[in-house]
Amino acid sequence: MDSILLKDIDTATRIGISEKERSVPQRIKISVEIFLPLKKTGATGDLKFGIDYDLLIEIVKNFSSKEHKTIEALAEEIAGTILTKFSPKGGVTVTVKKKPYPDMNYAAVKIHRS
């Protein structure tokens, strides 16, 4: 199955279990991979057979502008919206990364929904 991949969209959000953790925006990176046939888009160059990247980025940034308790919840909201809006045949994979501690690269969740 073909896919569109937007990797490591850099944004900030208020996220965390505790109120203290959510009191300061944290940098996060969100990746979205949408599985759908792209042959027609490639053959015609017509975006009506594909998905506009700007719209995907807007969806991601819209959800990251809200407060969340977990990166899992953020990933679920993004995936649900993409499934509803675009109905991709192969589903969507959403990865959310954050850097909660200075001595680690990142913590992440990766979900696939269809």
Backbone torsions as a table, in degrees:
resi	resn	phi	psi	omega
1	MET	NA	136.9	176.0
2	ASP	-71.0	163.5	176.7
3	SER	-153.6	157.2	170.1
4	ILE	-108.5	129.6	-177.5
5	LEU	-123.5	121.6	170.8
6	LEU	-111.6	113.8	-170.6
7	LYS	-106.4	131.5	172.5
8	ASP	55.1	54.5	172.0
9	ILE	-65.2	120.0	-175.0
10	ASP	-88.6	123.4	-179.4
11	THR	-151.9	179.7	177.8
12	ALA	-130.4	149.4	178.9
13	THR	-152.6	161.7	172.4
14	ARG	-94.7	110.9	-173.7
15	ILE	-142.4	142.6	177.4
16	GLY	148.1	158.9	-179.4
17	ILE	-71.4	-44.2	-176.4
18	SER	-87.7	153.6	176.7
19	GLU	-62.0	-36.4	179.4
20	LYS	-61.4	-44.8	-179.7
21	GLU	-64.3	-37.1	-179.6
22	ARG	-79.4	-7.0	-176.0
23	SER	-71.9	-19.5	-178.8
24	VAL	-125.5	130.6	177.3
25	PRO	-60.5	141.2	178.2
26	GLN	-114.8	143.4	175.0
27	ARG	-73.1	134.5	175.2
28	ILE	-135.1	161.2	175.0
29	LYS	-124.5	131.7	-177.8
30	ILE	-123.3	129.3	175.1
31	SER	-114.8	141.8	179.7
32	VAL	-130.1	127.8	173.0
33	GLU	-123.9	121.5	-178.0
34	ILE	-111.1	125.9	-176.2
35	PHE	-98.6	114.8	-178.6
36	LEU	-159.7	156.2	178.0
37	PRO	-68.0	132.5	-178.3
38	LEU	-116.3	2.8	-176.3
39	LYS	-58.5	-44.2	-178.3
40	LYS	-66.6	-40.4	177.7
41	THR	-63.0	-42.8	179.3
42	GLY	-65.8	-38.7	-177.8
43	ALA	-73.5	-35.3	-174.5
44	THR	-103.1	-22.3	-174.1
45	GLY	72.9	11.8	-176.6
46	ASP	-95.7	118.8	-177.0
47	LEU	-66.7	-16.6	179.6
48	LYS	-64.9	-15.2	176.4
49	PHE	-97.2	1.1	-179.0
50	GLY	-129.3	-151.1	-179.1
51	ILE	-134.9	135.8	179.6
52	ASP	-74.9	119.8	-178.9
53	TYR	-60.1	-38.8	-179.6
54	ASP	-60.1	-38.7	179.2
55	LEU	-66.8	-40.3	176.9
56	LEU	-62.2	-44.6	179.1
57	ILE	-63.2	-39.2	177.8
58	GLU	-61.8	-42.5	178.1
59	ILE	-61.3	-47.8	-179.6
60	VAL	-60.2	-48.6	-177.2
61	LYS	-68.7	-31.5	176.9
62	ASN	-62.8	-46.0	179.3
63	PHE	-69.8	-33.6	-179.6
64	SER	-73.9	-15.0	177.6
65	SER	-77.9	-10.3	178.9
66	LYS	-96.6	162.7	178.8
67	GLU	-85.9	139.8	179.5
68	HIS	-137.2	150.7	177.2
69	LYS	-85.2	-30.4	-178.4
70	THR	-138.6	156.0	174.4
71	ILE	-70.0	-24.7	176.2
72	GLU	-63.4	-44.4	179.8
73	ALA	-63.5	-41.2	178.3
74	LEU	-62.2	-45.2	179.2
75	ALA	-61.2	-42.4	179.8
76	GLU	-62.6	-42.6	-179.7
77	GLU	-63.9	-43.5	179.5
78	ILE	-64.2	-47.4	-179.4
79	ALA	-60.6	-44.4	-179.4
80	GLY	-61.3	-41.6	179.3
81	THR	-66.3	-43.1	179.6
82	ILE	-63.8	-41.7	178.0
83	LEU	-62.2	-42.8	-179.5
84	THR	-67.4	-43.9	-173.7
85	LYS	-75.6	-37.8	-171.4
86	PHE	-115.4	-16.2	-178.1
87	SER	46.0	54.1	-179.0
88	PRO	-65.8	133.4	-174.9
89	LYS	-59.1	-35.8	-178.1
90	GLY	-100.7	5.8	178.3
91	GLY	88.1	-165.5	-176.6
92	VAL	-141.2	143.5	173.2
93	THR	-115.6	130.1	178.9
94	VAL	-123.2	129.6	176.0
95	THR	-119.1	130.9	177.2
96	VAL	-122.8	126.2	179.8
97	LYS	-119.0	140.8	171.1
98	LYS	-140.3	160.0	-177.8
99	LYS	-113.5	85.3	-174.6
100	PRO	-77.4	-20.8	-176.5
101	TYR	-134.2	143.6	-177.3
102	PRO	-66.9	-22.1	-176.5
103	ASP	-95.6	19.8	174.6
104	MET	-138.9	153.4	-179.7
105	ASN	-67.7	-54.4	176.9
106	TYR	-169.6	163.1	167.5
107	ALA	-111.2	144.6	-175.2
108	ALA	-148.2	158.0	166.2
109	VAL	-126.0	148.7	177.9
110	LYS	-137.1	121.2	-179.3
111	ILE	-124.0	151.2	172.6
112	HIS	-125.5	127.6	178.4
113	ARG	-128.9	144.8	177.2
114	SER	-143.9	NA	NA
